[in-house]
């Protein structure tokens, strides 16, 4: 029989691992947001950043957070939203 202290220690280790993963995800999402925030092509504004470059950097960061399957599902879900396809329909 496993002692209560061992069970608690195992649960705490799992919680710590989940917190670490959450922090990594939040850092990646916030960095991607930061790239997109800097898109500014208004004439005369300082620190202009190309929308193409910002979207590339944001996609790169977010892509590395997901599996191929997750990326495909997300792309298809948004494609359906944009073009009015039924959910689950693929092009």
C-alpha positions in Angstrom: 0.0 0.0 0.0 1.3 3.4 -1.0 1.7 5.9 1.9 -0.3 9.1 1.9 3.0 11.1 1.8 4.1 9.3 -1.3 0.7 10.0 -3.0 0.9 13.7 -2.1 4.5 13.9 -3.3 3.5 12.3 -6.6 0.6 14.7 -7.0 2.7 17.7 -6.2 5.3 16.6 -8.8 2.5 16.3 -11.4 1.1 19.8 -10.4 4.6 21.3 -10.7 5.1 19.7 -14.2 1.7 21.1 -15.3 2.5 24.5 -14.0 5.8 24.5 -15.9 4.0 23.4 -19.1 1.4 26.2 -18.6 4.1 28.8 -18.1 5.8 27.7 -21.3 2.5 27.9 -23.2 1.7 31.3 -21.8 5.1 32.6 -22.7 4.8 31.4 -26.2 1.4 32.9 -26.7 2.4 36.2 -25.2 5.5 36.4 -27.4 3.4 35.7 -30.5 1.0 38.4 -29.4 3.9 40.8 -29.0 5.0 40.2 -32.6 1.4 40.9 -33.8 1.1 44.0 -31.6 4.1 45.5 -33.3 2.5 45.5 -36.7 2.2 49.2 -37.5 2.3 50.5 -41.1 0.8 53.9 -40.4 2.8 56.5 -42.4 5.1 58.5 -40.1 5.0 56.2 -37.2 8.3 55.0 -35.7 9.3 51.4 -35.3 7.3 50.0 -38.3 7.2 46.3 -38.4 6.0 44.4 -41.5 2.8 42.4 -41.1 4.3 39.6 -43.1 7.2 39.3 -40.8 5.1 39.6 -37.7 2.7 36.9 -38.9 5.6 34.7 -39.8 7.2 35.0 -36.4 3.9 34.5 -34.6 3.1 31.4 -36.6 6.5 30.0 -36.0 6.2 30.3 -32.3 2.7 28.9 -32.2 3.5 26.1 -34.6 6.2 24.8 -32.3 3.7 24.5 -29.5 1.4 22.1 -31.5 1.5 18.7 -33.1 0.9 18.3 -36.8 -2.6 17.0 -36.1 -3.4 19.9 -33.8 -2.2 22.4 -36.4 -4.3 20.7 -39.1 -7.4 20.8 -36.9 -6.9 24.4 -36.1 -6.3 25.4 -39.8 -9.4 23.5 -40.9 -11.5 25.0 -38.1 -10.5 28.5 -39.0 -10.9 27.8 -42.7 -14.5 26.6 -42.0 -15.1 29.8 -40.1 -13.7 32.1 -42.8 -15.2 30.3 -45.8 -18.4 29.0 -44.3 -17.6 25.3 -44.6 -19.2 22.8 -42.2 -17.1 21.9 -39.2 -14.9 19.0 -40.0 -14.9 19.7 -43.8 -11.4 19.7 -45.2 -10.1 21.3 -48.4 
